[in-house]
Amino acid sequence: MGEGKEKGKEEFGKISRGQFLKAAGLAVGGATIGSTALLNPCSGGTTTDTVAKTAAPTVTGTNVTATSAPVTGIEEVSIGFSTIKISVDGNQYQLQVDPKDTLRDTLRDRLGIFSPKDMCNGYGACGSCSVIMNSRPILSCMVLSCECDGARIETAEGIAKAKHPIVEAYILNSCAQCGYCTPGFVVTSKALLDHNTNPTGEEIRLALSGNLCRCGTYPAHIKAVLEAGNELRGGR
């Protein structure tokens, strides 16, 4: 009886589990790559690789056999670098970037701009990597560098260098404890004030809701943004 149950568990229809797994392994070995978009989301690559198209295994009755049809064609798959031009804090750069590089990686590893952090391991869940791109706050860990050709980027370094009121307001209101999340908050707050110099407390909370602070300094951020907005309006 036990043997019969085990046999039933092992079988899928007329094909045993062992045969099925064997076929699956052969299928993976002979699979055809059909979508170059998944391999290279950004066009303009300069180098190529070749992928031969082969046939998948065939299943006949209870016998599993692998058949390899002759190669019918060679597909060119672009896996090269893309050249982009970007403006970062008013400085112009022309870079060759790998298709898988994120904007955060490029800013930190290529340009030495370290304010975009990575508190959530690149899941876009913490806001610590925030920068402003073309007047909108974005998560730089979720944007590919090759998608940023022609973009205008602002970082916390540029905001501080420009002596924006939000920086002094953050200092005076003790918004930072460990400081890891602070650049992301500064960038997001500045983006809000660029569009609205007189936000309400609720509007500030909504704008900053994607930025996480492990030290819990949230109330101080609200005060800082209100004060910076007041200064931008000339104390009105």
N, C-alpha and C positions, 0 to 999 in steps of 0.2 A: 504493500500500500504506500509506504513512504517513498519507495522508488518511483512509483507512478506519479506521485505528487511532484517530486523533483523533476521528473521528465516533463510534466505539464508546465512547470515554472520555466523550464529552459527553452520551451518552444514558443515561437510566435507564428501561429498558423502552421505552415509546413516547413518553416525555416527555423533551425535551432538558434539559441542565443549565441552560441559560439560561432556559428556560420554567419549570423547577422553582424557580429562585431568584426569578424574577419572581412566581410564585404565592406563594412563602413571604413575600415582602415585602408582598404584598397581604393575606395571612393575618394578619400582624402588625398591619397597619393596621386590620383589621376585627375583631380579636379581642375577645371578650367577657370582662370581668372577672367571675369566678364565685365567688371566695372572699374575703369581706371579712375573714376571720380573719387572712389573711396581711398585709393592709394595716393592720389594727388589732388586735394581739394582746391589748390590754387594753380592756375595754368601758368604757362610761361617758363616751364622747366627747361634747363639747358642740357641735361644729360638724359639718356634713356636706358632702359633695360629691356630684355626680350623675354616673353613668356610663351612657351609652346603650348598649343591647344591639343589635348589628348582626350580620349573617350573615357567615360565613367564605366564601372563594371556593369555587367548584365546579370540578371537573376533569372534562372530558368528552373521551374519546379523546385525540387529540394536541393539542387546543385547550384553552388555559387561559383562563378568563374569570372576572371578578369580578362577583358579583351582590350587590347591597345590598338586603336585605329591609327593609320598613318597620320602624321602631322599634316594638317590641312592649311595651316597658315601661321604666320608669326605676327603677334600683336605688339606694337611699340607702346610701352608703358613709361610715362614720364615720371621720374623720381628726382628731378634736379632742383636746384635752388632757384628762387625768384628774386629779382632785383626790385627793391622798393625805395621810394623817396618819402621821408616823413619829416615833419617839423616837431621837435620836442623842446618845449619851454623856449621857443623862439630860435632854436638852433636847427639848421638843416642837415639832414643825414641821407646818404645813399648807401644802402646795405644789401648784401645778398643774404637771404634768409631761407632756412630749411622749411619745407611745407608743413612740418609738424611743430615748429616753434610757436609758442604763444607770445603775445605782445609783452607780457610780464617777463618772460625769459629774455627777450631781446633787450628790453630796457635795463634789466639787471646785469645780464651776462655780456652783452655787447657794448652797451653805452655807459655802464657804471652808475646807473640811477637806481639806488637801493630802497627808495621809499615804498614802492609796491611790494607788499609782503605776501606771505602764503600761509595763513593760519589754518586753512581747511584742506590742504593738500590738493588744491586745484579743482575743487568741486563747485566753486562759485557760490559758497554758502556763508562767507564771513565779511566780505567787503574790504578786507585789508589790502587787496591789490588794486583798489580803485584808482583810476586816472580819468581825466576829462579828454574825450576825443570828439573833435568837431562840436564843442560846446555842450556835450552831453556826458554825464558820468557813466563809466562803463567798468566792467570787471575785466581787467587785463589778462587774467588767467583763462578767460573763456573766449578770447578773441585771437585768431591766428595772425601772426605778423604779416603774412603774405596778403591778408585782406586789408591792410592798413596803408596801402600805397596812396600817397597824396594826403594822408590824414594830418591833422593838427592836434598834437598831444600836449596836455598840461599835467605836470606832476606836482607833488608836494614841494619838491625842491624849487621848482619855478615859482610857485605861489609864495614861498618864503622869501625868495630872492626879490620878488616884486613888492615885498612888504605889504601884502594884502592885509587889511584889518582883521581878518579871521585868525591870523597867526597870533597876533598880540592878544586878541580876545581869548584864545585857547590858553595862553600862558597865564593871563591874569585870573582866569577862572579855574585854574588847576585841573584842566580836562584830562591830563595824562597822568597815569600812575606807572605801569610798566612801559607804556609808550608804543607798544607794538602796533596797536590798531590806530593810533593817532593820525598817521598820514592819510589813511583811507577816509577817516572822518573829516579831516581838513579839506580834502579834495571834494568830497560830496557836499559839504557845507558851502564851499566856494561856488560850486556849480549851482546850488539852489539860489544863492545870493546874486549870481549873475543874471538870473531870470526874475528874481523877486527880492528886492532889498527890504521889504517889510512883511516878512512871513509871520504867520501866527505860530504859537507853540505847537499846535496840532499839525500844521504844515511842516514844521521842522521835524517833528517826530516821524511823520510819514516819509519824508525825504531821507532820513537817517535810519530807517527801519531795517535796511539791508546790511548795516554795519554792526558788527558784534564787538562788545568790549568785555573781556573776561574779568576786568577789575570793577566793572559796574559804575562807571563814571557818567552814565547817561544824563542825569539832571544838569550836570555842568555844561554839557554840549548845548543844551537848549539855551542857557544863559549866554554862552559865548556867541552863538549865532545871532541872537537878538541884539547883543551889544555891537557886533560887527555890522549888522544891518543898519543900526542907528547911526554909526559913524559914516557909513557909505551914503546915507541920506543927509549928511551934514548936521547930525545931531537933532534932526526933526522928529 
